[in-house]
Amino acid sequence: MNSLSDGIRDALSYIEDNLADDLKIEDIAARAYLSPFYFQKLFHVLCGITAGEYIRNRRLACAAQELSAGNAKVMDVALKYGYESADSFAKAFTKFHGITPSAAKESGARIKSYAPLRIRLSLEGGNMLEYKIVEKAAFTVVGISRPFNCETSYSEIPKFWEEFMNGDKKGLCGMFGLCVDVNGKNFDYLIADVYKPWEEIPEGCVTKSIEGGLWAVFPCGGALPKSLQYVNTQVWSDWLPNLKGYKLGGNYNFEFYTPDPNYSEIWVPLVKE
C-alpha cells in the first residue's frame, strides 16, 4: 500500500489536473486513501486552509492568468471555473485579486499568483508526542448537536462552546466535544456527556452510540485551548503520516475534557491493518 504522503501527493495532482471540472471531495480524498472527513481534517492541519479554500484560490489564480492573456471572455472563464453567474465570479475575483475580472484583461494589470501545493520530503520531526493505544467498550453519549461545514467550523465551533458555557447547558458538564461525519463536507458536533440509560434525555439533546474498539489517546497538558490545538496539530501532521500497523477507523473523533482545566485528551479511533 502507498504511504500517506504518496496519497496526499496524488490528491494534489488530481486537484490540479481537474481544476476546471466538478471536483468532489470524495474523489479527492480517495486518492489519499482517507475518508472525506479525515482528509479534510488532515488537509487543514498540514496546509493551514481548507481543501475548498485551496481549490477556490487555485481556480481564481488560473482564471486571472487566462483573462490577462486578453482573449478570453469573462463569462466563459467564470463558467469554466465553476461560477454560475458573472456577479458571483466578479465578487470572488475582486476579493482575491483586488481588481475586477474586466480590469484583469487590461495591459499591465496586477494580478496575484497562487502556486500549486507540492509535497516535499524533508528531515523534520524529533518531537515527543505521548500517546497510548487502548481498547474501549461501546458507549453512548448524550449532548447538544449542531451541524457545521468544514469550511467554517474552525471559527464557528468556539462560538458554539461559548453559547453553551453562557447559556442553558441542559444539565450537561461538557465532557466531550465530538465530531461526527455527515457527508465529507459537513459534520455534526456534539457537546456531550456519557449517557446514563436510567436518566431522561434532556429536551433538545440527542444520543450517539459509539462502537467498541481501539483508540489512540493523546494527553494534552496545559491551558486550553492552546494545549489541545498544539497536540491536535502534531497528531495530524507528525503522528498520522508515520502510523504503521493501524489505520483510522470510524467516522468520528473526540475531544475529552476533565475537571482539571490543564488536562484534556484527544481520542482517535483505529483499526488494525
SULGIBEL-V971915 format. One record per run of one state. SS is the DSSP state (a for helix, b for strand, c for the rest). FROM is the first residue (numbers start at 1). TO is the last residue. If there is no record, write none. Layout:
BEGIN
ss:SS from:FROM to:TO
ss:SS from:FROM to:TO
END
This chain:
BEGIN
ss:c from:1 to:3
ss:a from:4 to:17
ss:c from:18 to:24
ss:a from:25 to:31
ss:c from:32 to:35
ss:a from:36 to:47
ss:c from:48 to:50
ss:a from:51 to:68
ss:c from:69 to:73
ss:a from:74 to:80
ss:c from:81 to:85
ss:a from:86 to:97
ss:c from:98 to:100
ss:a from:101 to:104
ss:c from:105 to:131
ss:b from:132 to:136
ss:c from:137 to:138
ss:b from:139 to:149
ss:c from:150 to:152
ss:a from:153 to:166
ss:c from:167 to:175
ss:b from:176 to:181
ss:c from:182 to:185
ss:b from:186 to:194
ss:c from:195 to:205
ss:b from:206 to:210
ss:c from:211 to:212
ss:b from:213 to:221
ss:c from:222 to:225
ss:a from:226 to:242
ss:c from:243 to:245
ss:b from:246 to:257
ss:c from:258 to:262
ss:b from:263 to:272
ss:c from:273 to:273
END
